Amino acid sequence: MKFKKICTALTLTAILATNPVWPAGTTAYAQETVRQVVLTLGSNEALLNNAPCQLEIPPVVVNGTTFLPVRFVAEEILGAAVNWDPTTKTINIIKKENDVQLSLGSGQASVGGQIKEIGAPPFLKDGRTLVPLRFLAENLNMRIAYDAIDKTITIEEIITIETPEPVNMPPVITSMGLQSDEIRIGEEPIFNYTYENEAGEGIVDVEWSYQLAGDTRAVTGKPRAFFRPGEHKLFLRIKDTAGNWSETASGKFSVSEEEFMSEMAFKFSKLVYGEMFENEKNVNFNQYTPNQETTFERSGPMLHMSNSPEVASSPGILYQNDASGNFRLFYHHLNGSTERQYLYVIAENNGFEPVVLKTLKSGVGGPVNDYMSLGQTASMRYLSSQPASPVIINPGEKVILNPGLRHLNNKEAVTGMQDFQADGVITLSVVMGPEKAPEADPVETTPLWEEKPAQNVSIVILADTVPTDETSAETDAVIEPMPVKTPEQVLREKIDYLLGLPVLSRHPQQIRGVFPGGDCLVNIMVNDARVEKITLGKEDPDFDFWVEGFDPLTGDVSKSFGNYGVVYRIKISAPEKTGLLLNPRGSIFKGAFKVPEGSVYKAPATSQFAGMNRAAVLGVVEAGQTIEFIYTPPSGSDTPLVIALVPEKYWD
């Protein structure tokens, strides 16, 4: 609540030659009249709220102090009760919480139980009590103004009005919709709205959403065009500068059967990387003819894959192998334990020379329990990463390469994809374990004279062999304090503990192994005579295949299903302008790709793929050009995927 001290509106009888007398702490604000009286020195005539009235005794000035009739002022202006005790000659003024007592002839008064100096004492005149004007002003919440020319005294009550905090109302949407109640397929909509709001408050956020005919849920956003005919719903809410959201307004609009522009023509000619291709015509991209001018070339770093077991239900080693030169580490693991666990990546130098380890690229995500978004995030970070400062690992040294990663709660996952370069051999380990190494159990030692005898053996202690008070001090063992471990010692003990954990068993349907050729260069020459496709992440005699290697912890042959951790560099050449679509063929998918300009985009830009009907806009190859995209399969998503090659003549 805000409190304002408001004077009753005053029109002073005259402007004072001196400043008005104000009660202490009073602040002037807009005022309104409640009670007002105008008195004239030496006159019985007065104005009470502009109405004339007669006083039994007029105001007087004694020795320079103005005295007023207290009963008239208290009862008529303040609405207070006035009591007179003739025995003690005491006047008592009571109004709500105010209680004032004055005594005739006394220079002191009691105000709310506190003694205050009056200055000039009250006195009786013609049976009426007069008190100093200044005392009334300062203690009875009044404002008093004196006009020396007219000798008038204007008295007004000052009241305190409690006003509630102003309520800031949310904006109200008065109209919303598109440029027309009906638009055509592929016609760009213009979103309009009007609103009412408090003066001076603008709109800082606008949230549109829509629900297409036949759908059961609304989608947030403003589509650049609509490609499904029918009657659709539109929703809007807005937020003002005070932080208030409006009520959600809704409306309807229709998309006719008339096609202004096809979805392919619209999205390839007005390119937005990663934009969802809704595929309202239900094109089956997997039925496109395989492109016959595609080659796959395996090269690049050794790929170390740690994904089995994917769910670590107990502490243990998930992956371990020697690495040197250029190599890539890909890991994806969940904490299956109810206890907090940490995922550690440890590099150990077991050689005789220092090893310089460089991080060329790195993308790490988590811990989170949204596995699809996790894979997309790690992919985007990897594709957009830059080299980091090198680490020197001395002989015998063991280093945690991801020290800042927080703990994993139950069912949370971490994904990492990192390219390294080492000028020597290191042992690379991925371990799930606790934050600290458990403390070793203390070793109990027993003094010789307290050793327990063997059963059925009697021990006789001679009197002269029992330690005396004089000799005990010499024979007692000195207890040394336990040494405090340095942080470096604690870290070494922790790493040694982690590397001493058991190797966790591999899951047969998940991937653990080392694989040659972590990169794949895909060269594609578009045939402009038809729509075509290529397939990635699937064993297909015409296209891709899964890389093969072995599990270094068991020696078993291993195959990388889906080619997770493989980086595809996709070069596409086209004699004519060609649009490219990325169409996942698994059940769920959220990925990313790097475009020729160097930026990294989500695929799809919003939401996720569920099913195999929709696609993401990958880009456009101009006639006679060659462009390159970079892609890596994201963890948490299904592979394979199809890249659809659509020459411009087939956009409509």
N, C-alpha and C positions, 0 to 999 in steps of 0.2 A: 504494500500500500504506500501511496505517497500522501504526505500531509502538507497542506498549504494553509498558512495563516492568512485569513481574508478579513479585511476590515469591511464593516458594513459600508455601503457606498456613501461617500460623503460629498456633499457640496458645502464646503465651509462657508460660514457666514462672511468671513473676510480672510484675506491672506495675512498671516501673522508677520509682524515685523521681525520677530525672532523665529528660530527653528521650532517646529512643534515638539512637544514632549512625548516620546515614544517609550513604551514598556521595553525593558531589556530583552534582546533576542528576537524582537518582532521584525518580520520581513514583509514589506508591502507587496501586494499582488493585486490583481483585479478585484474590485470591491463591490459590494451590494449593500443597500441600506437595510438595517434591521431595527436598531433603536438609536435615536439621536435627540439631543436636547441642546438648545441654545439659551444661555443665561446672560444677563447683563448685570454688571456690578452695580449694586445699590438699587436694583429694580426687582419688583415682585413679579414682573411679567416674564414669561418664558415661552419658547416654542418646543413642543414635544412631538417629534416626527412631523414638523411643519404645522402642527395644530397649536393655537395659543392656549396657555394655561396660566394659573396664578400660583405663586409660591407663598408659603406662610412666612418665609424669611428669605431675603435676598442674599446673594453672595457678597462677601466683604473682603477687604484687604486690610490686614493687620501687620504692621511693621514689615511691609514689603512682601508678605506671604498671603496668597489668595486662599480663602476658606470657602468651602461649599457645604450646603446642607446635606448631610450624609444620608438621611432616610430617603429623601426625594431621589437622590442620584442612585442609591442602591436598589430601591424598589421599582422606580419608573424606568430606569435605563437598563439595569442589570437583571431585573426580575428576581432579585435576591430577597431573602427574609432578614429583617432587622429586629433584634431583640434588645431591650433596655432593662438593665438591672439597677434599680434605684438604690439598692443597698450598697453595692460596690461601685456604683456609677460607671458601669461597664457597658459598652455597646458591642454586640455580637452580630456580625454580618455573615450569613451562610448562603452559599450557592454551590450546589453539587459538592465537588471535592474541596472548594475554597472555604476556609474558616478563618475570619479575621476578628480579632478582639482588640478594642481600644478602650482606654480609661481616661476619664476627664482629668486634665491637668498633668497627664503623664507624657513624657517625651518618647515613650516606647510603646510598641504594639506587638501582638502575637499574630503571625501570619503562618498558618499551617503548622503551628506548634513551634515556630522559630521566632525569636525576639528580634525585632528590627527597630531602628531609630526612626522616629517620625520627623524630627527637626523642630517643628512647632507643635505643642500639644493641643488636642481638641478642647473646645470650650462650649459652654451653653450660652445661648442668646435667645431670649424670649421663649425659653422652654424647648429650643431646638438645638441639636448638636451640630457643630460645624467642624470639619476636618480639613487639613491642608490638601490643596488640589494635587500637588506632586505625589503625595502618598497614594491617592486614589489611582493616578495614572500608572504608577509603578507596581501596584499590588492588586488592583482589581481589574486588570486586563482591559483598560480603556485607553483611548487616545483623546487627548485634550489639546485644543488649539485656542490661543488667546489673541484677540485683536485689540491692540493698545489704543487705536484711534476710536473705535466704536465701543470699547470696553466690553466686548462680548466674549463669552467663553462657549466654545462648541465642544460637546462631549459625545463620543461615540463608543459603543461597545466593540471590542475586537473579539471575534469568535474564531474558533479553530474548526474547520470543516474537513472531515475525512473524505477524501476522494479516492475511488478505486484506481488501480493502475489501468491506464488505457489498454483496451483489448485490441491487439493488432489483428485485423481480420484477414483471412486468406483471400487471394484473388478469386474472382468468379469468371469462368469462361462463359461468354454470352453467345458465341457462335464458333463453329469449327467445321472443317470439311475440305474438299478439293475444289479445284477451279470449276468443276461441273459435277452434277450428280452421276453422270455417266462418262467414262473415258474409254479409249480404245486400247487394245493389247499393244504394249510397247510404247504407249504415249507417256511422256514424263508428267507425273502428277505435280501439281502446285498445292502445297499444304498451307491453308489459311486458318486464322483464328482471331477473334477479338475477345477482350476481357475488360472487366472493371476491377479497380483496385484503389487503395488509399493513395492520396496525392503524394507524389514524390517517390513512389516505390516502383522500381522497374522489375522486369522478369529476368531471372538469371539462369533458369533451366527449363527446358521444354522436353517432355517425354511423349513421343508418339508411339502407338502400337496398333497392330491390325490383326484381324482374324479372317483368313480367306474362307470362302464358301467350301463347306465339307470338312474343314479342320475343327478340332475340338479345343485348341489352345490359341492364345494370342501370342504374337511375336513382337518384341520390342524393336523399334526402329522405323525409319522412313525409307521404304523401297524406292529405288530410282525409277522403277516402272513395275506394272503388274502384267502378268502373262497368263493368268487363269480367268476365263470369263465367268461371270456370275455376280451375285450380290454379296458384298463383303462388308465387314464391320471395321470401324475406325475409332480409336480411343486417344484421348489426350488429357494430360494434366500438366500444370505449370507451377513453377516455384518463384516467389518474389524475393526481393533483396532482404526481407525480414526473415526468410527461411520458411515461410508458410507455403505448403502445397495446396493447390486447389483440389476440389472434388474432381474425380475423373469424369470427363464428358465423353459421350459416345455418339456415333452417327453411322449412317450407312451410305454406301456408294456402289455403283455397278461398273463392271468391265464388260463391254460389248463383245460380240464375236468378231467384230471387224479388227483386222490386224494392221496396226500402223507400222510396227516393226517387230520382227521375230526376236525371240530371246537371244539367239546366237548373234544376229546382226547387231542388236542393241549392245550386248556385253562385249563383243569383240571390237566394235567401232567406238565405244565409250569405255575404254579399258580401265578396270579396277582389279589389281592383282588379288587373287584369293577369293574374290566375290563368289557367293554361292550361285551355282547354275541350277535353277529349280527343276528344269526338265519337265515342264508341263505336258510336253508331247510324248513323254515316256519313251525316249530313244534308248535302246539297249546298246551302250557303247561297246560292250564286250563282243557284240556281233559284227563290229566293224572288221574289215579285212586286215589281217596282219600285214604290217609294212615289211616289204622284202629287202629294203635297203637299209637295214639296221645291223650294226656290229657291236659286240661287247668285248672290251679289252680289260682284263684284270691286271692290276698293278697296285702300287702303293704299299703302305706299312703293314706289318704283321698285326693282326687283330686279336687281342686278348679279350675273351668274352666271359663275363661272370654273371650268370643268370640261373644257375641251378645248384642248389635248390633256390627257387625264386623267393619262397617264404622261409625265413630262418626262424625256427621255433626255439632255438637254444643257441648259446654262444658257440662259435666255431669258425674255422677257416672255410671260406666260400670259394676262393680261387688262389692259386699260387704257381708262379712259374718265373723262370729267368727271362729277362728282356734286355735288349740292347739295340742301338741304332735308332731308326724311326719305327715307332710302334704306336698302336692305338689301344686304349682301354675302354671297354664298354661294360657298365654294370647296372643292374636293375634288381633291387631286392626289397622285400617287405619284412617288417618285424612281426613275426607270428607269435611272439611271447607276450604275456601280460605284463612283463617287466619292461622298463625303459631299456633300449639298447642303442648302441652307436655303430655306425658303419665306418670302418677305417680302411683307408688305402695306404699301405705301408711299402716303402722302398728300402731295401737293405743292400749294403755294399759288403759282400763277402770277399772281395779281392784285396789286392795289395796297393792299388793306386786310387786316388780320388776319382770320382765319377761326376761329371757335370750333366745334370738333368735339366733339359729345357722343356717348358710347356709351350707347344706351338698353337694349340687351340684347346678350348675347354668349355663344356656346357654341362652344368650340374643343376639339378632341380630337386626340390623337396627339403625336408620330409613333408609329404601331404598324403591324403587318402583319395584324391581325385587322380587316378592313374593316367587317364587320357590327357588331361591338361598337363600333368607332370611330364609326359613324353614330349608333348608339343613344346613346352617351355625349355626343356633340356636341348631339344633340336634347334630351337631358335637361338639359344645362347651359344651353342656350339658353332652354328653357321655364321654368327655375327662376331665371334670372339677374335681377339688379337693375342700375339705371343706375350707371355709373362716373363718376369725376371727368372734367370736360371737358379737352380739349387745345387750346391756342391755337397756331395755325400762322401765323407771321408771313409777310409778303410775301417770296417767293423761298425760303422755307424748305421743306425736305423732311424728312418724319418717318416712321420705321418704326413702324408701329402694333402690331407683335407682336414686340418685341425679345427677349422671354424664351424664345421657342420654340427648342428644341434642334434639332440637325441631323437630317436624314432619312438613314438608311442605305438601301441598295438595297432596293427593294420596300416600303419603309415609306411610309405615307400620313398626310396631315393633312387634317382637315375643319374648316371654320369657318362659322358662321352668326352674323352680327352686324348689329344695327340701329343706324344712326347718324342724327345730325341735325347739319347744317352750316348756319351762317348766311351762307355764301358758297360760291363754287365752288372745289372742289379737284379735282385730277387723282388718280384712284385707280388704283393699279397692283398687280398680283399677279405676283411674279417668282420664278423658281427660280434660285438662284445660289450661289456659294461663300461661305465665311465672310468672306473678305477680298478686296478688290480686288487684282489682281495688281500687283506692283511694276513701274514703268516701266523699260525698258532704259536704262542710263546712256548719255549722249551723249558720244562720244569727240571730244576736240579735239586738234589737232596744232600745236605751235609752228611759226611761219613758217619758221624755219631748218631744220626737219625735214620740210618739205613734200616730197613725192616729185616728182621731175622728170617731165615728160612724156616719152614714149618718143622716142628719137632726138634729145634735146636735152641738151646738155652744160652743166653749170653750173660756173663757175670762181669759187672763193672766194678773195678777196684776203686776204693775210696780215694787213693792218691792219684788216680787218673782223671777224676772228674774236674773239669775246669773250674778254677776259683775266680772270684771277682777280679783278682789282680791279673790273672793270666788270660781271662776271656777277651779282654780288649785287644790282646796281641794275636789271639787265634781266630777271632771273628773275621769273616770275609768282608771286604770293603765293597759296598753296593755302588756301582757306577751308574750315573744317569743314562737313559737311553739316548743315543745320538739322534739329532734332528736331521731328517733327510732333506737334501736340496731338491728344488723342483726338477733339476736335471736327473737326479737319481730316481725320483718318483716316476718321471716319464720313461726312463729306461726300463724300470721294473714293469711298468704297464705294458710297454711294447713287447718285452720278453714274455710276459704272461699271455698276451694276445697271440703271439706266434707259437706259443706252446699249446694252444687250444686244439681240439681234435678237428680233423677234416670232416665237414658235413657231407652226407651222401648226396650224390647227384640224383635229380629227378629225371626219369627217362624221357619226359615230354618237354623238358626245358634244356637250355643251352649252356654248356660250359666247355671251353676249349680255346685253343690257339689256332688261328686260321691265316693262311697266307693270302695276300692280295686284298687288303681292306678297302681299296678303291676300285671303282668300275667306270670306265669311260664308255659312254653310249653315244655312238654316231648315228644320226638318223637323216636320211634324205627323203623329203616328202614327195609323194606322187600326187600331183595336182589333178589327176584324172578321177580321183575317188576319195571318199573318206576312209581313213585307216586308223590303226591302233598299234601301240607297242605295250608290252606287259613287263612290269618290274616286280621283283620279290616273289616270283613263282617259278618253279621248275617247269620250263616250257622248251621243247626242242627247238622252237623257232626263235626263242628270246633268251631269257635269263635262266640262271641256275643257282642253287644254294651252294655257298662255299663250304668246303670240307676241310677238316683238320683233326685234331685229337685232343683228348682231355689230359692235360699234363699231370693231374693227380691220380689218374687211374690207368692212363695209356690207351684207353678205349678210343675208337674212331668216333668223331663227332661231326655233326652237320648243323650249320646255322640256318634253321628253318626261318624263312622270312627275311634273311640277310640283314638282321638288325646289326647296327654298327658299321655297315658298309656305306661308303659315301659315293653316290652316283653323280657323275658330271655328265649332263645330258646336252649334247650339241645337236641342234636341229637346223638343217638347211632346207630352204623351200624356194622353188622356182617362181611360185605365185604366193600372194598374201594368204597366210594360213593361221587359223585360230587353234589354240591348244587348250584342252580341258583335262583336268586331273580327276579321274573317277575311281575312288576306292572300291575294291571288290570284296572286302570283308564285311563284317556286321557293324563295326564301329570304327571311327577314325577321326583323329585330330592331328594334323601334321604341319609342316612348314617347308618353305623352299626359298632359295636365294635367286634373285632375278639378275639379268645381265647388268643392270645399273649398280648392283652391289647391295641393295636393300634386301631384307629378309621379311617374308610375309607368312601369315597363317593360312592354312588350307583346311577348312574354310576360314574366311576372315572372321566370321561370327558363328557361334553355335558349334555343332559337330555333325558328322555324317552318321546316319543310322540306316543301314540298308545300302543298296547298290544303285539306286536310281539317280541320285543327284551327283553333281560334280563341282569342282572349283575352277575358276578361270585361271589358267596357268600363264597365258600371255598370247602375243601375236607375233608371228615371224613375217616381216615384210618381204616382198618379192626380191629374190636374189640375195637375201641376207642369211647369215648363220648366227644364231644366238645360243647362249649356254645357260642352263639352269643347274643348280646344285640341290640335291635332295638326299636325305637319309631317313630310313624307316623309323618312326617314333615308337618308343616303348609304350605299352598300354593300348596300342591300336593294332588292328588287324591288317595284315598285308595279304595279298598283293594289291597292286593298283594298275589301272589302264591309263595311258596317255592317249587321248583322242586327237587325231590330226584332221582338221576340217578346213579345206581350202575355201576361200571366200565365196566361190560360186555356189557352195552348198549351205551358206548361212541362212538362206531363206527356205 
